[in-house]
Amino acid sequence: MIQEAKTKKLKWLLVSSPTKKNLAYLWDNFPVSNEDLAITLPPLQRPRVVPYKDYTLVILQMPYYDKTSREIRSSELDMFIGRDYVITVTDGKLSALNLLFDYAQDHPEKITKEYKDDPGLLVHSILNELLMYQFPMLNRISQDLDSIENVILEDAPTHKDAIQNILMIKRNIANFRRISQTHRHIIQKISEVDQHFTKSESNSTRLQDLMGHTYETWTTLEGYRETVNALHETHESLLNFRTNQVIKTLTVFSVIVFPLTLLAAIFGMNTVYMPLVNDISGFWIILGVMFVGALVMYFYFKHRKWI
């Protein structure tokens, strides 16, 4: 589907879930090569900036949150930037981009007022919205970290969902880092070639401001990675501690019971001259010896602080 927001001097086309028919329309109406249009189709492409004589091609990967799977995934954004147009091609999953386009489509006069019919300022606004959209996802990761920390520290490290949640958070952080690691480089490259399409002398400064967003995102992700690794280690330490406690308890119990089992086995042998076998109180004497032996073992372990 192709949507259009335009003024007399600037067009913004949003192509969602591109098809060969969409690409044919762009090929017929804009000076973009068929090879570049073809890369907007799956699979995902390597992020890069390629300046041409008539337009600049920008390929970005941006993160989005999948509510169904609770995963952070990658969505490709392809931009064809000319002197009087901007074409953005996506899979439709970047809600921040969709909202910005709806606003521009409903208020075309804002394009002239806010973007001054300048493709460079429009590109800056698109990138700014997409980068700002990352911060709610970072907040969600922070909330997930707080939640799993409470589960671990509430003496419930064996909760069956704890390790799954930790691994999910680690995967989301890893995906987020993988997607955003090229953002600073791409923005830097755009600032180097923006004279090909921008009409504003200060647009390079605006693009440099976006570098701050990428730095803040990367720094936050670094902190989250260290936190989730620490939580993972804490979780495993608590699991090992509880496992050792269980093994210790079972070991002490088996050591206490072993002499009793041995004594019962000895008196269970079918020999002719077995002591106390014919004694009327033999059963109770043997039982008493076993009970006293168990008490001695118990208090010995207690004295050594093994239990």
Wavefront OBJ file of the C-alpha trace (Angstrom):
o trace
v 0.000 0.000 0.000
v 1.266 3.463 -0.949
v 0.155 6.563 0.971
v 1.106 10.116 0.190
v 1.443 13.329 2.175
v 2.459 16.310 0.091
v 2.699 20.040 -0.335
v 3.504 22.033 -3.450
v 7.230 21.552 -2.923
v 7.644 18.269 -1.035
v 6.209 14.757 -1.234
v 6.412 12.056 1.395
v 5.401 8.584 0.273
v 4.954 5.776 2.787
v 5.033 2.261 1.317
v 3.877 -0.420 3.756
v 4.594 -4.072 2.990
v 6.006 -3.412 -0.494
v 4.963 -5.525 -3.451
v 6.193 -5.673 -7.019
v 3.228 -3.513 -8.037
v 4.211 -0.825 -5.518
v 7.774 -0.932 -6.711
v 6.663 -0.622 -10.328
v 4.794 2.587 -9.426
v 7.904 4.043 -7.779
v 10.020 3.004 -10.764
v 7.661 4.777 -13.160
v 7.311 8.003 -11.165
v 10.647 8.575 -9.411
v 14.273 8.465 -10.592
v 15.217 5.442 -8.482
v 16.907 2.331 -9.819
v 15.138 -0.988 -10.048
v 18.017 -2.673 -8.207
v 17.606 -0.381 -5.192
v 13.845 -0.861 -5.211
v 14.312 -4.633 -5.231
v 16.278 -4.607 -1.970
v 13.229 -3.271 -0.128
v 11.752 -6.747 -0.415
v 12.650 -9.481 2.125
v 15.085 -10.598 3.445
v 16.525 -7.870 5.687
v 19.383 -5.891 4.192
v 22.613 -4.639 5.701
v 22.253 -1.042 7.026
v 24.049 1.483 4.831
v 23.899 4.902 3.170
v 24.446 5.100 -0.595
v 24.473 8.547 -2.253
v 23.568 8.776 -5.954
v 23.308 11.686 -8.316
v 19.515 12.018 -8.086
v 18.789 10.554 -4.660
v 20.276 9.046 -1.527
v 19.435 5.542 -0.368
v 19.337 4.895 3.384
v 18.803 1.419 4.797
v 18.173 1.131 8.540
v 17.053 -1.561 10.911
v 14.868 -0.351 13.771
v 13.608 -2.273 16.809
v 9.949 -2.824 17.606
v 8.198 -4.690 20.406
v 6.105 -7.727 19.542
v 3.407 -7.858 22.235
v 2.410 -11.423 21.385
v 5.822 -13.016 21.852
v 7.192 -10.260 24.158
v 10.228 -10.060 21.902
v 12.122 -7.103 20.496
v 12.480 -7.683 16.788
v 13.959 -5.921 13.793
v 12.093 -3.999 11.117
v 13.802 -2.635 8.036
v 13.335 0.993 7.002
v 14.388 1.979 3.486
v 14.448 5.666 2.551
v 14.878 7.193 -0.889
v 15.658 10.871 -0.372
v 15.525 13.302 -3.275
v 15.506 17.104 -3.545
v 11.711 17.289 -3.371
v 10.582 13.910 -2.075
v 11.144 11.309 0.606
v 10.038 7.693 0.108
v 9.943 5.442 3.152
v 9.436 1.711 2.696
v 8.652 -0.488 5.717
v 6.823 -3.632 6.723
v 4.263 -1.514 8.601
v 5.453 -2.511 12.078
v 7.077 0.800 13.040
v 4.169 2.470 14.804
v 6.115 5.684 15.477
v 6.659 6.157 11.748
v 3.016 5.435 11.001
v 1.845 8.000 13.565
v 4.201 10.659 12.225
v 2.999 10.034 8.667
v -0.667 10.208 9.711
v 0.046 13.564 11.334
v 1.779 14.870 8.202
v -1.025 13.559 5.991
v -3.746 15.160 8.119
v -1.864 18.466 8.453
v -0.006 19.087 5.164
v 0.452 22.728 6.116
v 2.664 21.531 8.989
v 5.107 20.110 6.459
v 5.663 23.582 5.097
v 5.705 25.219 8.532
v 7.715 22.672 10.527
v 9.823 21.046 7.824
v 9.992 24.086 5.532
v 9.470 21.759 2.556
v 12.970 20.476 3.266
v 13.597 16.723 2.781
v 16.527 16.982 5.191
v 14.339 18.288 8.019
v 11.718 15.628 7.270
v 14.364 12.896 7.446
v 15.601 14.354 10.724
v 12.063 14.271 12.120
v 11.561 10.647 10.993
v 14.816 9.522 12.581
v 14.099 11.493 15.740
v 10.668 9.870 16.156
v 12.065 6.388 15.585
v 14.924 6.906 18.036
v 12.625 8.395 20.677
v 10.314 5.408 20.224
v 13.145 3.216 21.538
v 12.955 4.697 25.031
v 9.558 3.146 25.938
v 11.050 -0.208 24.928
v 14.014 0.472 27.199
v 11.578 1.285 30.013
v 9.816 -2.029 29.407
v 13.118 -3.885 29.728
v 13.789 -1.978 32.951
v 10.403 -3.046 34.332
v 11.106 -6.655 33.356
v 14.435 -6.477 35.186
v 12.769 -5.105 38.325
v 10.120 -7.815 38.154
v 12.590 -10.693 37.815
v 14.775 -9.212 40.550
v 11.825 -9.296 42.944
v 11.102 -12.922 42.043
v 14.711 -13.938 42.662
v 15.115 -12.064 45.943
v 11.794 -13.273 47.358
v 13.425 -16.661 48.053
v 11.813 -18.163 44.988
v 14.771 -18.789 42.670
v 13.362 -22.151 41.627
v 10.244 -20.567 40.179
v 9.863 -22.304 36.838
v 9.373 -19.036 34.927
v 12.342 -17.248 36.479
v 15.037 -18.633 34.197
v 12.772 -18.290 31.147
v 12.173 -14.619 31.945
v 15.880 -14.010 32.475
v 16.740 -15.606 29.147
v 13.952 -13.634 27.426
v 15.355 -10.359 28.791
v 18.891 -11.325 27.759
v 17.640 -12.137 24.270
v 15.779 -8.820 23.992
v 18.824 -6.872 25.130
v 21.030 -8.761 22.670
v 18.556 -8.133 19.827
v 18.262 -4.460 20.767
v 22.044 -4.059 20.803
v 22.438 -5.862 17.482
v 19.809 -3.650 15.831
v 20.966 -0.317 17.254
v 24.725 -0.777 16.998
v 24.784 0.679 13.454
v 22.593 3.723 14.174
v 25.430 6.096 15.058
v 27.362 5.131 11.943
v 24.311 5.555 9.688
v 23.416 8.958 11.148
v 27.035 10.039 10.755
v 26.979 8.992 7.101
v 23.698 10.850 6.525
v 25.194 14.005 8.006
v 28.131 13.673 5.594
v 25.943 13.411 2.467
v 22.943 15.519 3.493
v 24.039 18.336 1.185
v 22.704 16.144 -1.626
v 19.126 16.626 -0.505
v 18.797 19.165 2.330
v 17.948 22.842 1.911
v 18.820 23.799 5.477
v 22.327 24.786 6.460
v 21.738 23.697 10.066
v 20.451 20.215 9.300
v 23.867 18.651 9.971
v 23.704 20.063 13.479
v 20.254 18.562 13.943
v 21.507 15.192 12.764
v 24.369 15.436 15.217
v 21.779 15.914 17.960
v 20.412 12.480 17.068
v 23.789 11.026 17.958
v 22.978 11.840 21.564
v 19.896 9.613 21.403
v 21.906 6.733 20.008
v 24.585 7.180 22.670
v 22.004 7.237 25.455
v 20.313 4.129 24.076
v 23.596 2.237 23.776
v 24.742 3.261 27.269
v 21.410 2.192 28.759
v 21.601 -1.171 27.011
v 25.122 -1.672 28.356
v 23.829 -1.091 31.877
v 20.911 -3.462 31.330
v 23.235 -6.148 29.997
v 25.392 -5.964 33.104
v 22.288 -6.040 35.318
v 20.711 -9.067 33.662
v 24.037 -10.929 33.744
v 24.315 -10.192 37.468
v 20.739 -11.385 38.017
v 21.465 -14.540 36.050
v 24.520 -15.253 38.205
v 22.552 -14.511 41.371
v 19.771 -16.824 40.268
v 22.218 -19.655 39.584
v 23.988 -19.065 42.908
v 20.695 -19.274 44.792
v 19.736 -22.412 42.898
v 23.092 -23.997 43.750
v 22.727 -22.959 47.385
v 19.282 -24.494 47.681
v 20.411 -27.634 45.885
v 23.353 -27.957 48.268
v 21.022 -27.499 51.226
v 18.763 -30.284 49.982
v 21.730 -32.586 49.346
v 23.111 -31.772 52.785
v 19.809 -32.583 54.470
v 19.467 -35.859 52.587
v 23.076 -36.777 53.378
v 22.615 -36.145 57.104
v 19.391 -38.139 57.081
v 21.029 -41.065 55.279
v 24.004 -41.039 57.686
v 21.669 -41.118 60.684
v 19.564 -43.891 59.211
v 22.481 -46.013 58.012
v 23.553 -47.399 61.461
v 19.920 -48.199 62.213
v 19.576 -50.027 58.929
v 22.838 -51.882 59.620
v 21.684 -52.925 63.079
v 18.338 -54.119 61.721
v 20.132 -56.083 59.004
v 22.429 -57.758 61.538
v 19.554 -58.920 63.718
v 17.700 -60.037 60.624
v 20.324 -62.692 59.829
v 19.206 -66.295 60.204
v 21.943 -67.573 62.538
v 21.536 -70.107 65.363
v 23.082 -68.142 68.213
v 21.701 -64.634 67.721
v 21.751 -62.517 70.945
v 18.392 -61.369 72.340
v 16.502 -63.489 69.843
v 14.884 -65.610 72.548
v 14.662 -62.792 75.081
v 11.102 -61.629 75.761
v 12.268 -57.987 75.729
v 14.718 -58.411 72.843
v 12.673 -56.425 70.328
v 12.339 -53.435 72.658
v 16.007 -53.539 73.631
v 17.075 -53.493 69.986
v 14.578 -50.710 69.255
v 15.917 -48.719 72.200
v 19.500 -49.135 71.039
v 18.489 -47.926 67.583
v 16.664 -44.921 69.053
v 19.605 -43.975 71.282
v 21.975 -44.339 68.337
v 19.829 -42.042 66.242
v 19.751 -39.437 69.020
v 23.530 -39.597 69.434
v 24.048 -39.075 65.721
v 21.537 -36.225 65.646
v 23.112 -34.321 68.545
v 26.572 -34.893 67.119
v 25.564 -33.287 63.842
v 23.814 -30.531 65.749
v 26.943 -29.885 67.788
v 29.022 -29.631 64.600
v 26.378 -27.295 63.129
v 25.872 -29.513 60.142
v 22.113 -29.303 60.601
l 1 2 3 4 5 6 7 8 9 10 11 12 13 14 15 16 17 18 19 20 21 22 23 24 25 26 27 28 29 30 31 32 33 34 35 36 37 38 39 40 41 42 43 44 45 46 47 48 49 50 51 52 53 54 55 56 57 58 59 60 61 62 63 64 65 66 67 68 69 70 71 72 73 74 75 76 77 78 79 80 81 82 83 84 85 86 87 88 89 90 91 92 93 94 95 96 97 98 99 100 101 102 103 104 105 106 107 108 109 110 111 112 113 114 115 116 117 118 119 120 121 122 123 124 125 126 127 128 129 130 131 132 133 134 135 136 137 138 139 140 141 142 143 144 145 146 147 148 149 150 151 152 153 154 155 156 157 158 159 160 161 162 163 164 165 166 167 168 169 170 171 172 173 174 175 176 177 178 179 180 181 182 183 184 185 186 187 188 189 190 191 192 193 194 195 196 197 198 199 200 201 202 203 204 205 206 207 208 209 210 211 212 213 214 215 216 217 218 219 220 221 222 223 224 225 226 227 228 229 230 231 232 233 234 235 236 237 238 239 240 241 242 243 244 245 246 247 248 249 250 251 252 253 254 255 256 257 258 259 260 261 262 263 264 265 266 267 268 269 270 271 272 273 274 275 276 277 278 279 280 281 282 283 284 285 286 287 288 289 290 291 292 293 294 295 296 297 298 299 300 301 302 303 304 305 306 307
